């Protein structure tokens, strides 16, 4: 065993000693998600699972205590939102990573921003959020909550020893209570891919090391070059864009041009295309195409309609064009998809 390996093991032993003890009776950040429908303690006794539901779907939040004052959340959401009136939390920092889906976070009337797959966001919880939504109605990612007042002196000493600068993170990155987004890059992918992997391993010590690595990475961020890439949208504009999405999915056999939609909803064609991509991360046509194919998948599995009839139901007059679009998105023909999935059941 070389010197570096011995130092890493010594660090692991130290941080394990600092966080021994029973699972806390309350997770301070859980209220950010609203009242859970059900709470379960995992069999290994080191985490709790919160089951959420509302009129838009269901969600699951798995919470691990990392250090006193730091919690790690794994979010698996299949819903449009989880809490529309989040409480403020003075002197706390929220770090999010989007693994899949899309995350909308809005502050007041003129500061709505979006995280896409692979993005990292950081913000203060001092300012009240008016909503936290998932435009694609699914979202999977990690949240790290840091309560600066709850950090033990020993934990702060370890952070200082490693060069973690909490002052930089709080005062410079979180300046002005903004939600700042760092777009996907290899460094972010490296840190979080291992956090998702360790979830399966249930290795408490490794989770601690990865959180410290994340904080060290953030301590070195140049806010001008690396972080300030956030585009904010006016919430009134967002509501109108969502109205467009609702309209085009209300009757998916309908075919309207961008110009027709723009006139109907009071946008210029350019503003509609830019706004729709900002909210949903894709074009109007690509969004509707994906929605049609998802609807077709459901019809293929739950009905005995012919492929041609399914194509007609989802807005394709030409079955060959439907089959081509289906294969491009799903990797198989509609007939192959129906057979393979039904055989697996």
C-alpha positions in Angstrom: 0.0 0.0 0.0 1.5 3.3 -1.0 1.4 6.6 0.9 -1.6 8.0 -1.1 -3.7 4.9 -0.4 -2.8 5.1 3.3 -3.8 8.8 3.5 -7.1 8.0 1.7 -7.9 5.2 4.2 -7.0 7.4 7.1 -9.3 10.1 5.8 -12.1 7.6 5.4 -11.7 6.4 9.0 -11.8 9.9 10.3 -14.9 11.0 8.5 -16.6 7.7 9.5 -15.9 8.5 13.1 -17.4 12.0 12.7 -20.7 10.7 11.4 -21.3 7.6 13.5 -24.7 7.3 15.2 -28.3 6.6 14.5 -30.3 7.8 11.6 -31.7 11.3 12.4 -35.4 11.3 13.3 -36.0 14.1 10.8 -34.4 15.1 7.6 -34.3 18.9 7.5 -34.7 19.2 3.7 -37.6 16.7 3.3 -40.2 19.5 3.6 -38.9 20.9 0.3 -40.8 18.2 -1.4 -44.1 18.6 0.4 -45.8 16.2 2.7 -44.8 12.6 1.7 -47.6 10.1 1.1 -45.5 7.4 2.8 -42.1 7.2 4.5 -40.0 4.0 4.7 -36.7 3.3 6.4 -34.5 1.2 4.1 -33.4 -2.2 5.3 -29.8 -1.2 5.8 -30.9 1.6 8.2 -28.9 4.3 6.6 -31.6 6.0 4.5 -35.2 6.8 4.2 -37.5 6.7 1.2 -40.3 9.2 0.7 -43.2 8.3 -1.6 -44.9 11.3 -3.1 -48.0 11.7 -5.2 -50.4 14.3 -6.5 -52.8 14.7 -9.4 -50.0 14.7 -12.0 -48.2 11.4 -11.0 -45.9 9.9 -8.4 -42.4 10.4 -7.1 -39.8 8.8 -4.9 -37.1 10.5 -2.9 -34.3 8.5 -1.2 -32.4 10.4 1.5 -29.0 9.7 3.0 -27.4 11.6 5.8 -23.8 12.3 4.8 -22.4 14.5 7.6 -24.2 16.4 10.3 -25.6 19.3 8.2 -25.3 17.6 4.8 -27.9 15.4 3.2 -27.9 13.5 -0.1 -31.2 13.0 -2.1 -31.9 10.7 -5.0 -34.9 12.0 -6.9 -37.0 9.8 -9.1 -40.0 11.8 -10.3 -42.8 10.9 -12.7 -44.9 13.9 -12.1 -45.3 17.5 -13.3 -44.3 19.0 -9.9 -43.6 18.0 -6.3 -44.1 21.2 -4.3 -45.4 24.6 -5.5 -44.8 26.5 -2.3 -41.4 25.6 -0.9 -40.3 27.1 2.4 -37.2 29.3 2.8 -34.2 27.9 4.6 -31.7 30.6 5.8 -28.0 29.8 5.5 -28.6 26.7 3.4 -27.2 25.7 0.0 -28.9 23.5 -2.5 -26.9 21.7 -5.2 -28.7 19.8 -8.0 -27.6 17.5 -10.7 -30.0 16.4 -13.5 -29.4 12.8 -14.7 -32.4 12.6 -17.0 -35.5 14.7 -17.8 -35.8 18.5 -17.2 -36.0 20.6 -14.1 -37.7 24.0 -13.8 -37.0 26.3 -11.0 -38.6 29.7 -10.6 -38.1 32.6 -8.3 -40.7 35.3 -8.4 -42.1 36.6 -11.7 -39.0 37.1 -13.8 -36.5 34.5 -12.9 -37.4 31.0 -14.2 -34.5 28.8 -15.3 -34.1 25.2 -16.6 -31.7 22.3 -16.0 -31.1 19.8 -18.8 -29.5 16.4 -18.7 -26.0 16.5 -17.2 -26.4 20.1 -15.8 -25.4 21.2 -12.3 -27.1 23.9 -10.4 -26.4 25.7 -7.1 -28.4 28.2 -5.2 -29.3 29.5 -1.8 -32.5 28.5 -0.1 -32.9 31.9 1.5 -35.1 33.1 -1.4 -38.6 31.5 -1.6 -39.2 29.4 -4.7 -42.6 29.8 -6.3 -42.5 26.4 -8.0 -40.2 23.5 -8.8 -41.6 21.7 -11.8 -40.7 19.0 -14.3 -41.8 20.1 -17.8 -41.3 16.6 -19.3 -43.2 15.0 -16.4 -40.2 13.0 -15.4 -37.0 13.9 -13.7 -34.1 11.9 -12.2 -31.2 13.4 -10.4 -29.4 14.2 -7.2 -29.8 17.0 -4.6 -27.2 17.9 -2.0 -28.5 20.1 0.8 -26.0 21.8 3.0 -27.0 23.5 6.3 -24.1 25.7 7.1 -25.2 26.2 10.7 -25.5 22.4 11.2 -21.9 21.5 10.2 -19.8 20.2 13.1 -16.5 22.0 13.8 -14.7 18.7 13.1 -16.3 18.5 9.6 -15.3 22.1 8.9 -11.7 21.3 10.0 -11.6 18.4 7.5 -13.0 20.7 4.7 -10.4 23.4 5.5 -7.6 20.7 5.4 -8.8 19.6 1.9 -9.0 23.2 0.7 -12.8 23.4 0.5 -13.9 27.1 0.7 -17.5 27.3 1.9 -17.2 31.1 1.9 -16.5 31.1 -1.8 -19.4 28.8 -2.5 -21.8 30.8 -0.4 -20.8 34.4 -1.1 -19.6 34.2 -4.7 -21.4 31.4 -6.3 -24.7 32.0 -4.5 -24.4 35.8 -4.7 -27.7 37.5 -5.0 -29.8 34.4 -4.2 -29.6 33.3 -7.9 -30.0 29.8 -9.2 -26.8 29.4 -11.2 -26.4 26.5 -13.7 -23.2 25.0 -14.9 -23.9 23.1 -18.2 -22.9 19.5 -18.6 -19.1 18.8 -18.9 -16.8 15.9 -18.2 -15.8 17.1 -14.7 -19.4 17.1 -13.5 -20.1 13.8 -15.2 -17.1 12.2 -13.4 -18.3 13.3 -9.9 -21.9 12.5 -10.3 -21.7 9.2 -12.3 -19.8 7.7 -9.3 -22.4 9.0 -6.9 -25.2 7.3 -8.9 -23.1 4.1 -8.9 -22.3 4.1 -5.2 -26.0 4.3 -4.5 -26.2 0.7 -5.4 -23.2 -0.2 -3.3 -24.6 1.5 -0.2 -21.1 2.5 0.9 -21.4 5.3 3.4 -17.7 6.2 3.5 -17.5 6.5 -0.3 -20.6 8.8 -0.4 -18.8 11.1 2.1 -15.7 11.2 -0.1 -17.6 12.1 -3.2 -19.5 14.9 -1.5 -16.2 16.3 -0.3 -14.8 16.0 -3.9 -17.9 17.9 -5.2 -17.4 20.7 -2.7 -13.7 20.9 -3.5 -14.6 21.2 -7.2 -17.1 24.0 -6.5 -14.5 25.8 -4.4 -12.3 26.1 -7.5 -15.1 27.4 -9.8 -14.6 30.7 -11.6 -18.1 32.2 -11.5 -17.6 34.4 -14.5 -16.3 31.7 -16.8 -17.8 28.4 -15.5 -21.1 29.2 -13.8 -22.8 32.2 -15.2 -24.5 30.4 -18.1 -28.1 30.7 -16.9 -30.8 32.0 -19.1 -33.9 33.2 -17.2 -37.4 33.4 -18.6 -40.4 35.5 -17.6 -43.0 33.3 -15.9 -45.8 34.8 -18.0 -44.0 33.7 -21.1 -43.5 30.3 -19.6 -47.2 29.9 -18.9 -48.0 30.8 -22.5 -45.4 28.3 -23.8 -47.0 25.6 -21.6 -50.4 26.5 -23.0 -49.0 25.8 -26.5 -47.7 22.4 -25.3 -51.1 21.6 -23.8 -52.9 22.6 -26.9 -50.8 20.5 -29.4 -51.1 17.4 -27.2 -54.8 17.8 -26.6 -55.5 16.5 -30.1 -52.5 14.9 -31.6 -54.1 14.3 -34.9 -54.2 18.1 -35.5 -51.5 19.5 -37.7 -50.6 23.2 -37.4 -47.7 25.2 -38.6 -45.4 27.3 -36.3 -47.0 30.4 -37.9 -50.5 29.2 -37.1 -49.5 28.4 -33.5 -47.7 31.8 -33.2 -50.8 33.7 -34.3 -53.1 31.6 -32.0 -51.0 32.3 -28.9 -49.7 35.8 -29.6 -46.0 35.0 -30.2 -43.8 35.8 -33.1 -42.6 32.6 -34.7 -39.0 33.3 -33.5 -40.2 33.9 -29.9 -42.3 30.8 -29.9 -39.4 28.6 -31.2 -36.9 30.0 -28.7 -39.3 29.9 -25.8 -40.5 26.4 -26.4 -36.9 25.1 -26.7 -36.0 27.0 -23.5 -38.8 25.3 -21.5 -38.9 21.9 -23.0 -35.3 21.5 -24.4 -36.6 20.6 -27.9 -38.5 22.0 -30.8 -42.3 22.1 -31.1 -42.3 19.4 -33.8 -39.9 17.2 -32.0 -41.9 17.4 -28.8 -45.1 16.5 -30.5 -43.4 13.7 -32.4 -42.1 12.2 -29.2 -45.6 12.5 -27.6 -47.2 10.8 -30.5 -44.8 7.9 -30.4 -45.3 7.5 -26.6 -49.0 7.4 -27.1 -48.6 4.9 -29.9 -46.5 2.7 -27.6 -49.3 2.7 -25.1 -51.9 1.8 -27.7 -49.8 -1.0 -29.1 -49.6 -2.6 -25.7 -53.0 -2.0 -24.3 -55.2 -2.5 -27.4 -55.5 -4.9 -30.4 -55.7 -2.1 -32.9 -53.8 -2.7 -36.1 -50.6 -0.7 -36.7 -52.4 1.4 -39.4 -55.2 2.2 -37.0 -52.6 3.2 -34.3 -50.8 5.4 -36.8 -54.1 7.1 -37.6 -55.0 7.6 -33.9 -51.7 9.4 -33.3 -51.8 11.7 -36.3 -50.0 9.7 -39.1 -52.0 9.3 -42.3 -49.2 7.3 -43.8 -48.4 4.0 -41.9 -45.0 3.8 -43.5 -44.0 7.3 -42.2 -45.4 6.3 -38.8 -43.3 3.0 -38.8 -40.2 5.0 -39.8 -40.7 7.6 -37.0 -41.4 4.8 -34.5 -38.2 2.9 -35.4 -36.1 6.0 -35.2 -37.3 6.7 -31.6 -37.8 3.2 -30.3 -35.2 1.2 -32.2 -37.8 -1.3 -33.6 -40.9 -1.4 -35.8 -44.3 -1.1 -34.1 -45.0 -4.8 -34.7 -41.6 -5.8 -33.3 -42.2 -3.6 -30.3 -45.6 -5.0 -29.6 -44.4 -8.6 -29.8 -41.2 -8.1 -27.7 -42.8 -6.2 -24.9 -45.8 -8.5 -24.6 -43.5 -11.5 -24.5 -41.5 -10.0 -21.6 -44.6 -9.5 -19.5 
